[in-house]
Amino acid sequence: MARPYRIPNFRKMYPEASDEIIAVLRTTERKMQYQEYDLKMEQTIVDQTELTIEIIPSREDSYERLLDMDMQFQDESASAEDLAIRNFQAQQLHKALSVLSEDERYLIDQLYFQEKTERQLAAQLGVSQNAINKRRQRILERLRGLLKNI
């Protein structure tokens, strides 16, 4: 890794290279240094005429350092639009579930709300796991159709 702000002597490294290639290597090296060092380092600007010091923070910073500086972050809670959409979807799902038969609702409740596996439910009902899977797929297809019509 190159040391910061030191452009290597490409003429010495590649004596057979043309001046254009050396110029491109220097430009590329400077761009890489800009990405590796300049953007990541905090800069201090001292104005002698107005006797002020301005600190420009780095553009790339660690989360821990920002917390140490008591930086405030945006709350990750859902927006009002997201809450409204989720509420609307829940109402639609509730309407669609109310149309299902009691056996179908029981199966959906056990698999999705009680978090039972298909194998556990199959053992409880005395049927094969494959039968539970097929019923679940049929019910979900029916729910999708109902949700499109609501």
Protein Blocks (a to p, Z undefined) as FASTA:
>chain_A
ZZehiacdfklmmmmbcfklmmmmmmmmmmmmmmmmmmmpccddddfklopacddddfbd
cfklmmmnopacddfbdcfklmmmmmmmmmmmmmmmmmpcfklmmmmmmmmmnopafklm
mmmnopafklmmmmmmmmmmmmmmmmmmZZ
